[in-house]
Amino acid sequence: MGGTDSQLQDGELLAAIDIGSNSFHMVVARHSRGQLRVVDRIREPVRMAAGLDARGGLSAEARQRASDCLARFGQRIASLPPERVRAIATNTVRKLRNPQAFLVPAETALGHSIEVVSGREEARLIYLGVAQGHPPGNRKRLVIDIGGGSTEFIIGQGYEPLKRESLQVGCVETTRRFFADGRITRERWEQALTEIGAEFQQFAQSYAEIGWEQALGSSGTIKAIAQIAAGRKGSSAPITREILDRIVQRLVDIGRVDKIKMPGLVSERQPVIAGGVLVLDAAFRALGLQRIEAARTAMREGVLYDMLGRARHTDPRDSSVDALADRYGADRAQGRRVEATALQLFDQVDDAWKLGSEDRQRLGWASRLLEIGLSIAHSQHHQHGAYLVEYSDIAGFSRQEQIYLSVLVRCQRRSLPLSLLEAQPERIRASQQRLIALLRIAALLHRSHDASPLPPVVASVADHRLRLAFAQGYLAAHPLTLHDLETEADYLAAIGLRLEVEAS
């Protein structure tokens, strides 16, 4: 779960990897005087979505192409520390029946962890990347990104997205869906437009009500269409309604996917360009577009600038957690009390337990979200809260990060679900269970929701033992806390942790 938590120094390199459904991209940039300067780009047409079947399986050939590409990327960034690299996987990995079967060897090949992001988080990163490459001023802009397996639609103003949508239509998926036998006819085209347009209608009206002053398209598909519009490779022209109609007619006239040849179209795009043009045609019709221009930047630049923001301690995940707590009416003051105590305990044991700054962040976020399940019911509120954390749209978080937080919230009280803990990836299991212990102790110390400050609690660890020392007389004056700690010792013993409590 990559991130840039430590201070970024001048001259340091950052790398962002976009594990897309059609192509894999990597961009490496140097941090210089507060800015990012791109020093290297690598792109490979892996076509992973072409190996995805209807049951969420991935062909051996697609796995091998992905692994080989990631190994080459890994060689380029082998000297970069983990916190300076973020690899983002999108739609095809989201659709895998067993993502871990792909991620484990893929991470081994790359040498870094890979985050799987939701469609809406992908949309946020896309908009951030486009906005950084095209200084936005204050006007509203529509950004469309037609990928291999999904298409994202974002309306934003300045550097902030206002609306984000992600649909399961992309150039690879759509070509396979509507032109499986390779034939392109006008009748098929119109039928496909009807089906895709029906999916776009679910948000088209709300987008029209917000409006926009400029439309930009990121991704290789729109760049490829812009090159066709310009009539030569390496050039780009605005895509107008008239030009798009001519391209559609040309595809229908050619009549076969494997026969498509047009000025400006590179050969590697030829197998999927029909599906990409179809998606763009449907978007033009549903949104009443008359013109769109190809953007210079895309999601990978957005990932870089998101990393830069985290390094500058303007992490969007902080405000997202607070927004989620507010959405479900959590007691913010109680969340901050639990967080303060949890982090005080953390700071006393982090070195001995080999915990890092990302672990500290996760512990703080989980503390703020402990009570969101109360919005559903008090009974089993830890389970309700875990569900909300795992399945809500939380900007800035990958799927793995949300699942990690969900597990912390689920394990805040009562007996520990050992099967759930044992199902977590092995590399995070030990640190996650230690965070759970700190979170549970902080939560029980603030069970009364009393605003009065706690006296200092001294925490120390050795082997599989956690010792808490309280001020003389405190536990005698707080019998419920003493009882809870004694009960907690039994719970923590289930994960091999011995809790000892003493007065000092």
TIZAMAR-692455 format. One record per atom (N, C-alpha, C): residue in one letter; y, z, x. Coordinates in steps of 0.02 Angstrom, whole numbers, plus 50000, padded with zeros to 5 digits. Each point is the difference from the previous one (the first is absolute). Layout:
// residues N
aYZX
...
//
This chain:
// residues 504
m499415000050043
m500595000049957
m500625000050044
g500194994350024
g500524999650050
g500675002549976
g500455001550047
g500675002249983
g500395001150063
t500665000049997
t500415001250059
t500405006449988
d499705005750016
d500325006449986
d500405002550059
s499804998450062
s500365002450058
s500614995750014
q500485002850037
q500624996550013
q499874993450037
l500314994749975
l499914993450029
l500514999150056
q499744998050058
q500434999150058
q500194992750010
d500574998950033
d500204993250016
d499474996750044
g499844993849984
g499514996250039
g499295000549974
e499875004649954
e499325000749974
e499834994049956
l499354998449997
l499754994649959
l499695002749936
l500094996249946
l499685001349936
l499614993849981
a499455000949964
a499614994349977
a499825000949927
a500064994649962
a499814999949929
a499494994549990
i499455001649967
i499474995149987
i499914999349925
d500024993949976
d499924998449929
d499314996749993
i499535003849970
i499324997449990
i499984997049930
g500224993749996
g500074996749936
g499364996749977
s500024997549939
s499424996849971
s499874993050029
n500544996850023
n499924993350028
n500105000150076
s500535003350023
s500155000150072
s500105007250023
f499875001150064
f500165006450032
f500614998750045
h500485004549998
h500614999450040
h500105006350041
m500274999250059
m500215005850040
m500694998550030
v500455004749995
v500654999450031
v500115006250043
v500224998950062
v500155005450047
v500754999950014
a500325005849995
a500735000350009
a500175005750047
r500554999150036
r500255005250045
r500595003549969
h499995006750004
h500565003949975
h500555000150053
s500584997549981
s500554999750048
s500665001749965
r500305005550020
r500645002349973
r500005000249924
g499475002849973
g499965000949928
g499774993949962
q499894994550034
q499784993849968
q499304998150022
l499694995449963
l499354997550019
l500064992750021
r499744998450058
r500014993250026
r499284997450006
v499844994949963
v499324997350001
v499854997050068
v499445002050029
v499814997450066
v499364995849997
d499635000549945
d499384996149995
d499784999549927
r499724994249983
r499714998949934
r499334996550009
i499515002049961
i499354996549999
i499804999249927
r499774994049983
r499764998749932
r499344996250004
e499515002149959
e499374996449998
e499784999049928
p499784994049981
p499774998749932
p499285002349990
v499915006349983
v499335002949996
v499644998249935
r500394998849945
r499734998349934
r499485005049976
m500175006350003
m499535005249980
m499834999549925
a500504998349959
a499884999749927
a499484994849983
a499934994850041
a499494994849987
a499305002850005
g499915005750034
g499345003050006
g499875005649951
l500465001149953
l499935005449951
l499644997549938
d499475003549978
d499654997949940
d500225004249940
a499764998349941
a500225003249938
a499795007349996
r499525002150040
r499775006949998
r500335004450054
g500494997250034
g500345003950052
g499655000150066
g499554995250011
g499674999450064
g500374995150045
l499945000850065
l500334995650047
l499484996750044
s500044993550007
s499494996350038
s500015002150074
a499424999150032
a499945001650071
a500484995850042
e500094993749979
e500444995550037
e500725002549997
a500235002149941
a500685002649993
a500095006450040
r499505004349999
r500045006250039
r500064998450075
q499624995150022
q500014998250071
q500674997150020
r500284995549956
r500664997250015
r500525005550005
a499965004749954
a500495005650000
a499925004250063
s499385001750017
s499895004250058
s500224996550065
d499854993650006
d500204996450060
d500764999850007
c500344998749945
c500734999850001
c500295006850019
l499755005349969
l500265006750013
l499865002150073
a499454997850028
a499865001550070
a500534996850045
r500204993849983
r500524996650040
r500675003649991
f500165002149939
f500615003949989
f499975006550040
g499415003249999
g499925006450033
g500124999650075
q499804994450030
q500134999250072
q500755000050014
r500394996849956
r500724999550011
r500345006849996
i499755004549958
i500345006449988
i499605005950027
a499544998650046
a499565005350025
a500385005750033
s500594998650028
s500385005150036
s500465004149954
l500054998149936
l500455003549954
l499675006149971
p500365005649996
p499715006149970
p499914999049924
p499545003749969
p499854999049929
p500615000649954
e500475004450017
e500575001049956
e500504994350002
r499904995250046
r500454994350004
r499694993649971
v499435000849967
v499654994349970
v499855001449928
r500144995249956
r499785000649930
r499674993449980
a499385000649977
a499634994249975
a499915000949925
i500214994949962
i500005000549927
i499534994849971
a499525002249960
a499544995549965
a500214999549927
t499924994049973
t500274998749932
t499444998249951
n500114994849961
n499604998949939
n499254999450011
t499784996150049
t499284999050008
t499655006650015
v500295004050044
v499695006450016
v500045004749940
r500544999649961
r500055003949938
r499434998549953
k499764993950000
k499504997849952
k499285001150024
l499915002250062
l499325000950026
l499645005649963
r499384998949987
r499595005149967
r499925006150044
n499934998850065
n499925005450049
n500484998950058
p500635001949992
p500494998650052
p499825002850068
q499685005950002
q499855003250064
q499534995850042
a499554996249967
a499544995850037
a500374994650039
f500594998149975
f500424995250036
f500465003750049
l500305005549978
l500525003350039
l499745003050065
v499415003049999
v499765003450060
v499924995150058
p499634994449992
p499974995250057
p500664996650014
a500414998949948
a500654996850010
a500455004550043
e500015006549986
e500405004650039
e499745000550072
t499354999650007
t499715000150068
t500234993950039
a499994994249967
a500214993850034
a500745000350019
l500425002549955
l500725000350012
l500185005650048
g499635005549997
g500175005850040
g500525004549968
h500144998949936
h500495004049963
h499765000649928
s500255005149965
s499825000849930
s500344994749957
i499714998749942
i500264995049953
i500145003349933
e500594998949974
e500195002749935
e499904994749946
v499725002049944
v499944995749942
v500555002049952
v500444995249982
v500575001749957
v499904996949931
s500295003249950
s499994997349932
s500454993849996
g499934996349945
g500424994149991
g500745001749998
r500175005549968
r500725001849995
r500275002550066
e499595003450039
e500235002050066
e500084993850045
e499554995349993
e500074993750035
e500664996749982
a500175000149935
a500624997149976
a500615003550031
r499975006650007
r500565003750030
r500104997850072
l499454999450038
l500054998050070
l500244992850007
i499784995749955
i500244993050000
i500754999849991
y500255003649950
y500724999949987
y500395002750060
l499755005550029
l500345002950058
l500034994950057
g499454996450011
g500004995050053
g500484994349987
v500014997549939
v500454994449983
v500725002350004
a500155006049976
a500695002550001
a500245000850072
q499575002250045
q500205000750070
q500144993350032
g499644994849980
g500104993450029
g500574996149968
h500225002349942
h500544996649962
h500475005449974
p500475002350041
p500445005549979
p500254998949929
p499855004749954
p500074998549929
p500685001149969
g500455003850033
g500625001749964
g499825004149939
n500354999049946
n499895004049940
n499714995949942
r499844993750012
r499764995949945
r499255001249988
k499794998749938
k499305000749983
k499634993850021
r499385001150025
r499604994450022
r499295000649974
l499724994349984
l499304999549982
l499614997750061
v499475003650017
v499564998050056
v499304998949972
i499714994250017
i499324998349979
i499584998950063
d499425003150002
d499554999150057
d499324997949972
i499824993750012
i499364997449977
i499515000550058
g499565004949997
g499515001050052
g499354996349984
g499485001850037
g499364996749988
g499665002549937
g500075006549985
g499655002849942
g500455003149948
s500635001250016
s500465002949951
s500694997250010
t500425000949949
t500704997950004
t500435005949980
e500515001550041
e500465005549986
e500684997349978
f500295003349951
f500664998449974
f500445006250005
i500564999450033
i500445005850010
i500724997949985
i500345004149960
i500734999549994
i500305005950038
g500464998650044
g500325005350038
g500744999050007
q500325005350019
q500724999850013
q500135003850065
g500374996950045
g500065003050065
g499325000350034
y499835005850025
y499355000850033
y499495003649955
e500175000949937
e499575003849955
e499694995649947
p499345000149991
p499694996449944
p500145003549934
l500164996249949
l500125002849933
l499384999349956
k499654994450006
k499394998849961
k499484996950046
r499375002149993
r499474997350042
r499394998649956
e499724994050008
e499384998349965
e499544996350048
s499355000949990
s499504996550040
s499454997549953
l499864993550002
l499494997149956
l499444996950041
q499414999949971
q499414997550035
q499964992449997
v500524996750023
v499994992750007
v500294998450069
g499644995850037
g500234998050066
g499744993150015
c500204997250057
c499844993050013
c499244998950008
v499655004650033
v499284999250009
v499645001249934
e500145005649969
e499675001849938
e500124994949945
t500624997549995
t500174995349947
t499694993150012
t499974997950062
t499674993650015
t499265000449981
r499685005550017
r499295000849983
r499905000549924
r500465003349967
r499935001249928
r500084993749958
f500494995950018
f500154994249957
f499784993350028
f499874999750065
f499794993750030
f499365000850041
a499535003749972
a499385001750036
a499624993950023
d500014994649959
d499634994050020
d500444995150039
g500625002250016
g500444995850039
g500434995149961
r499894999549934
r500374995149960
r500655003049973
i500544996050004
i500665002049973
i500204994849947
t500075002249939
t500234995649946
t500595003149965
r500394996049964
r500575002649963
r499775005049946
e499444998449967
e499755004549948
e499825006850029
r499665000050057
r499825006350032
r500635003850022
w500484996350025
w500615003350024
w500355003649942
e500074996649944
e500355003049943
e499615005949972
q499344999549999
q499595005649976
q500085006050047
a500004998750065
a500095005350049
a500685003349993
l500524995949989
l500675002849990
l500025004649940
t499654998249947
t499985004149940
t499685006850015
e499444999950037
e499655006250015
e500405004550047
i500274997150054
i500395004050047
i500665002349967
g500324995549962
g500625001749967
g499925006049953
a499425000549968
a499875005749956
a500025006650039
e499754999850062
e500025006050042
e500725001750021
f500394994850014
f500705001150021
f500435002749942
q499814998549939
q500425002049944
q500055007549991
q499535003750029
q500015007349993
q500615003150032
f500324996550048
f500605002950031
f500604995350000
a499904993749979
a500534995050006
a500635002149962
q499935002849940
q500585001849960
q500415005650033
s499655005150026
s500375005550032
s500354997650063
y499714995250036
y500324997350059
y500624996049980
a499954996149947
a500564996149977
a500585004449979
e499855005849970
e500535004649979
e500375002950059
i499655001350055
i500345002550060
i500404994450034
g499694994150006
g500334994250029
g500035000350076
w500194994350029
w500074999450072
w500474994250016
e500285000350060
e500474994850021
e499714995350051
q499435001850030
q499684995850050
q499265001249997
a499614994650012
a499275000650002
a499754998050069
l499595004250029
l499714998750066
l499245000549995
g499654995950038
g499285000350002
g499755001450069
s499605005350008
s499705001450065
s499274997949998
s499684999850056
s499294998250008
s499934992750020
g499404998650026
g499854993250024
g499994994849945
t499815002049939
t499964995149946
t500684997049986
i500505004249990
i500664997449983
i500314996450060
k499875002550060
k500244996450059
k499684993050004
a499364999549982
a499664993650001
a500304995249949
i500155002649940
i500304995849948
i500714998050020
a500365004550034
a500684998450023
a499974994650054
q499474999950040
q499924994650050
q499844993449966
i499605000249947
i499874993949962
i500644997549969
a500425004649975
a500644998149971
a500454996750052
a499955002350063
a500414997250053
a499704993550027
g499354999149989
g499664993950020
g499774999850072
r500045005750036
r499755000150068
r499845007150021
k499515000750044
k499795006550025
k500565003250041
g500045006549994
g500505003650039
g500685000249969
s500094996349945
s500645000149964
s499915003549933
s500555001449968
s499965003449936
s500584997749956
a499854998949936
a500514998149952
a499925004449938
p500545001349964
p499945003849938
p499524996549952
i499625003949963
i499544997349951
i500345000449931
t500174994249973
t500324999749935
t499484998149947
r500205000749937
r499564998149945
r499794992750006
e500474995750017
e499864992950006
e499514998550056
i500115003150059
i499554999050057
i499315002649984
l499965005849969
l499355002949983
l499614995549951
d500354997149952
d499684995449953
d499714994050037
r500364997550050
r499764994250038
r499385001850041
i499995006150028
i499425002250039
i499395000749954
v500115002849941
v499455000749952
v499724993249981
q500454995349985
q499774993349981
q499614996750057
r500235001150061
r499654997250057
r499295002950006
l499935006549988
l499335003150003
l499554997149946
v500274999149940
v499604997249945
v499814992850016
d500464996250029
d499854993150018
d499454999650053
i500025004650049
i499485000150052
i499335001749968
g500005005149958
g499425001449958
g499445004150031
r500025001250065
r499475004050032
r500305004550054
v499745006250001
v500255004950048
v499884997650072
d499424997150013
d499844998050069
d500344993650023
k500384996849954
k500354993850018
k500755001050006
i500235006249991
i500725001349999
i500304998850069
k500484995550003
k500404998950060
k500714998449978
m500475003950027
m500704998949984
m500425001350062
p500554996550008
p500455001350057
p500215007450001
g499935003050058
g500205007050007
g499445005049990
l499434997949971
l499455004649987
l499555000550061
v499925006050026
v499555001050057
v499285000249975
s499554997850043
s499304999149979
s499675006549977
e500175005650031
e499665006349981
e500195002349930
r500574997649974
r500215001749932
r499704995449947
q499734994550021
q499764995049953
q499485002749951
p499525004250020
p499495002249952
p500265004649945
v500595003150009
v500235005049951
v500694998449972
i500294994350019
i500684998649978
i500044998849925
a499484997149970
a500024998749928
a500085006449961
g499625005250018
g500065006449966
g500685003250010
g500284999350061
g500665002850014
g500544996649960
v499984993349996
v500504996349960
v499935001849926
l499385000949977
l499885001949930
l500325006749984
v499915004950044
v500305006649988
v500764999549999
l500294996250046
l500734999350002
l500254996449938
d499654994949978
d500184996449939
d500015004749940
a499485004249995
a499965004849945
a500575005150004
a500185002150061
a500565004750008
a500664996849980
f500114993850020
f500614996449980
f500064999849924
r499454998549967
r500034999449926
r500095006849966
a499635005050023
a500035006649967
a500685003350010
l500294999150060
l500635003550016
l500614995649993
g499914993749980
g500564995449992
g500354998450065
l499614999750054
l500294998650066
l500214992750006
q500534998950036
q500224993250016
q500004998650074
r499965005350040
r500064999150073
r499745006250036
i499644999050055
i499785005550042
i500014997550072
e500175004450046
e500024998350071
e499485004250038
a499734997150052
a499515003550042
a500355005250043
a499745006149999
a500285005450040
a499764999550072
r500395002550046
r499815000050071
r499525005750017
t500005005249960
t499615005950014
t499555001749942
a499535004850012
a499515001649948
a499775007250008
m499415001649974
m499765006949999
m499955003150069
r499774996250049
r499905002950067
r500655002750029
e500564996549988
e500645002750022
e500185006249960
g499815000049936
g500115006049959
g499635006050027
v499394998950023
v499605005450029
v500355002750063
l500264995550042
l500355002250060
l500605004449983
y500404997849951
y500595003949983
y499835006549963
d499435000049965
d499775006249970
d499815004950055
m499684997650052
m499835004250057
m500645002750034
l500494995750006
l500635002150031
l500335005549958
g499984999349934
g500285005249957
g499635006650008
r499344999750006
r499635006250009
r500185003450066
a500104995950052
a500185002850065
a500695003149998
r500434997649955
r500675002849994
r500035005649948
h499425002149977
h499945005449951
h500344998249934
t499974993649982
t500204997849933
t499384997049967
d499485004149997
d499354997849975
d500034999549924
p499874994049971
p500034999349927
p499475004149965
r499485002250036
r499485004049968
r500265006849977
d500505002750036
d500275006549980
d500314999649930
s500434995149989
s500324999449934
s499494998049947
s499484996350019
s499494998149951
s499615006149976
v499845004550045
v499655006149980
v500445004249953
d500635000750017
d500455003949957
d500074996649932
a500034993449999
a500054996449936
a499385001149957
l499415000150032
l499395001149963
l499985007149972
a500225004850040
a500025007049977
a500475000649940
d500584996650003
d500475000249945
d499724996649937
r499654994450011
r499734996249944
r499545004349957
y499625004450033
y499525004149963
y500245007349992
g500645001150010
g500305006449985
g499765005850043
a499824998650062
a499795005450044
a500585004650017
d499855006350011
d500505005050019
d500184998750073
r500584996850011
r500194998050068
r500105006050045
a500285005449973
a500125006050042
a499345003050023
q499505000249955
q499345002550019
q499684995550052
g500064993649991
g499734995350049
g500295001150069
r500665001250003
r500325001150064
r499785006750031
r499895005049958
r499765006550027
r499314999150032
v499554996849963
v499334998950027
v500034995850064
e500424994849999
e500074995750058
e500245004050061
a500515004249990
a500275003850057
a499465004550031
t499615003449958
t499485004450026
t499444996150032
a499804994549969
a499474995850028
a500194997450069
l500634997950007
l500224997250064
l500095005650053
q500195006049978
q500035005650048
q499315001650028
l499504999949956
l499325001050023
l499784994350046
f500164993949980
f499824994150039
f500285000550071
d500635001850006
d500335000150065
d499695005250048
q499645004849972
q499685005150043
q499304997950024
v499704995149966
v499304998350016
v499924992650019
d500534996149997
d499914992750010
d499724998250068
d500235003450052
d499764998450067
d499255001650007
a499825006049978
a499305002150007
a499544995649958
w500244997849943
w499594995949955
w500104992550013
k500424998350048
k500124993050018
k500244995949940
l500505002849965
l500314996649943
l500644996650024
g500194994649968
g500594996250021
g500564999949949
s500534996450016
s500594999749957
s499844996849932
e499544995149999
e499824997049936
e499635005149956
d499595004350031
d499675005249961
d500515004849970
r500525001450038
r500535004549974
r500354996949940
q500144993450004
q500304996749943
q499565000449939
r499364998550008
r499545000049943
r499965006849968
l499995005350041
l499975006749973
l500635001549959
g500584997850024
g500625001149963
g500014996249934
w499784993750002
w499994996149938
w499535003049949
a499415001950022
a499515002949953
a500275006449969
s500365004050039
s500295006249974
s500484998749942
r500394994650007
r500494998449948
r499664997349937
l499394997450008
l499674996849943
l499465004449968
l499935006250023
l499455004249976
l499985000849925
e500585000349968
e500015001949929
e500124994249953
i499964993850023
i500144994549954
i499484999449945
g499395002450013
g499484999849949
g500135004449941
l500465004950007
l500175004349943
l500334996149943
s500264994150016
s500304995949947
s499484997649950
i499365000250021
i499464998049955
i499685006149967
a499805004950040
a499725006349973
a499945004950057
h500025006549982
h499915005150052
h499275000150022
s499554999449953
s499295000050017
s499854993950044
q499705001350057
q499814994750047
q500614995950025
h500585003250005
h500604996250018
h499954997150070
h499595003150044
h499914997250067
h499644993249996
q499544999249953
q499664993649992
q500474994849968
h500405002249951
h500484995449969
h500514997650052
g500235004850041
g500494998250051
g499724995150051
a499385001150019
a499684995550048
a499964992949972
y499854999449936
y499964993349969
y500694996750001
l500525003749982
l500674997250000
l500214997750069
v499845003950051
v500194998150068
v499624993750022
e499374999749984
e499604994250023
e500204993549966
y500185000349935
y500094993849962
y500724998449981
s500475004250018
s500704998449987
s500264994850050
d500534996649982
d500334995450046
d500505004150041
i499825001550062
i500435004250043
i500254995750058
a500634998149998
a500284995550050
a499935002850070
g499794995750046
g499955001950070
g499315002250022
f499545001249952
f499345002550016
f499474994649996
s499535000250047
s499414995749996
s499495003249954
r499494996249982
r499475002749958
r499665005950035
q499874999450065
q499675005550036
q500435006350000
e500664999250008
e500435005850001
e500005003549932
q500014996049946
q499995003149934
q499345003649987
i499454997050022
i499365003449991
i499985006550040
y500274999750061
y500035006150042
y500395005549964
l500594998449975
l500405005049964
l499655002449937
s499674995449966
s499635001749940
s499475005350015
v499654999250055
v499495004850019
v500315006950014
l500575000150034
l500345006450012
l500185003549935
v500294996149953
v500205003049936
v499385002349961
r499474996150002
r499385001849965
r499725006550027
c500075001250064
c499675005750033
c500455006050006
q500535000449962
q500495005450007
q499755006749974
r499485000149958
r499795006349968
r499264999549980
r499725005749988
r499315000749978
r499514997250051
s499374999249980
s499494997950047
s500144992950026
l499804998950062
l500144993650032
l499464994949983
p500214993949980
p499514994749984
p499724997050064
l499445002650023
l499744998050066
l499814992750002
s499744997249945
s499814993050001
s500614995550010
l500575002049971
l500624996250009
l500245000450072
l499975005950029
l500235000950069
l499554996350049
e499355000049988
e499544996550044
e500044992549994
a500294997649944
a500084992849990
a500614997250036
q500435004350028
q500604997750035
q499804997050068
p500404995250025
p499854997150065
p499915005450053
e499514999250042
e499825005250048
e500575001850047
r500424994950018
r500525001350049
r500565004649974
i500055000849934
i500535004349972
i499725006449970
r499345000649998
r499695005449961
r500215006950025
a499965001250066
a500145006750026
a500735001949989
s500474995550017
s500715001749991
s500175000849926
q499704996049957
q500145000549928
q499785006849974
q499415002350020
q499765006549976
q500435005750026
r500284999350059
r500455005250026
r500655000249961
l500254994149981
l500604999849958
l499865003249932
i499414998649973
i499825003049936
i500025007650004
a499745002850054
a500005007250008
a500715002850001
l500444996850038
l500705002350003
l500344999349933
l499874994549965
l500314998949935
l499775005249949
r499365001449998
r499735004949953
r500305006950013
i500055001950063
i500285006650016
i500735000449979
a500394994850015
a500715000049981
a500075000349924
a499574996349964
a500055000049927
a499835006849971
l499495003450026
l499835006549971
l500525005450018
l500324999250059
l500525004950018
l500614999449954
h500084994249968
h500564998949954
h499774999549928
r499425002949985
r499724999449932
r500475002849947
s500385005150016
s500445003249951
s500634996149985
h500134994650039
h500624996149992
h500625004250012
d499935005450038
d500565004550015
d500454996750052
a500665000149987
a500474996950046
a500145004450061
s499775006249999
s500125004550057
s499634997350061
p500315000250058
p499684997450061
p499395004250020
l499514996750027
l499415003550026
l500185003250067
p499685005650016
p500075002650069
p499624995450047
p500145000250064
p499664995550047
p499245000949997
v499654994350003
v499275000150004
v499824996850067
v499625003650041
v499814997450065
v499304996949994
a499954993650017
a499364996549997
a499764998350070
s499355000850010
s499704998050064
s499304997449986
v499764995750044
v499344997049990
v499615000350065
a499345000449992
a499554999850057
a499334997649974
d499744994850032
d499384997049976
d500064998249926
h499575002849958
h500034998549928
h500275005949961
r500475003550030
r500285006049968
r500754999249993
l500255001949941
l500725000249986
l500195007249983
r500445002950041
r500205006949989
r500725000349976
l500125003849948
l500675001149972
l500185007350007
a500575001450030
a500245006850008
a500635001049958
f499995005149956
f500565001549955
f500355006450021
a500625000749980
a500385006150015
a499655006149969
q500065005650036
q499685006249977
q500225001649929
g499535001349957
g500155002049931
g500084994349951
y500064993950025
y500124994449954
y499414998849953
l499404999750028
l499424998549958
l499855005749952
a500125006350022
a499895005749955
a500484999749940
a500594997350012
a500504999549946
a499894993749958
h499564995650022
h499874993749963
h499244999249991
p499715003949956
p499274999949992
p499724993349977
l500394996249960
l499754993549977
l499944995250060
t500495000250045
t499974995850059
t499415001850043
l499875006550008
l499435002250040
l499344997649969
h499965000649934
h499394997749965
h499914992550009
d500554996349993
d499964992750007
d499784998050070
l500255003650051
l499814998450069
l499265001550012
e499765005549971
e499295001650008
e499564994749967
t500214997749941
t499634994649966
t500054993550040
e500584998850029
e500114993950038
e499544999850061
a499865005750029
a499555000150057
a499324997149982
d499765001649940
d499364997249978
d500044992549991
y500564997649971
y500084992849989
y500014996250066
l500395002550048
l500074996550064
l499375000350042
a499595005049988
a499375000450037
a499564993849985
a500104996949941
a499604994249982
a500134994050045
i500594999950033
i500144994650047
i499995002550072
g499675005750010
g499885002550067
g500605003450031
l500485002449960
l500605003350026
l499985007349980
r500065004450049
r499995007349987
r500725002549996
l500195002749942
l500685002649989
l499985007650010
e500445002450045
e500065007150012
e500725002249985
v500075005749967
v500665002549979
v500095007050027
e500585001450028
e500145006650027
e500725001849991
a500155006550001
a500695002449999
a500205001650072
s500624998650018
s500225001350069
s500645003849999
//
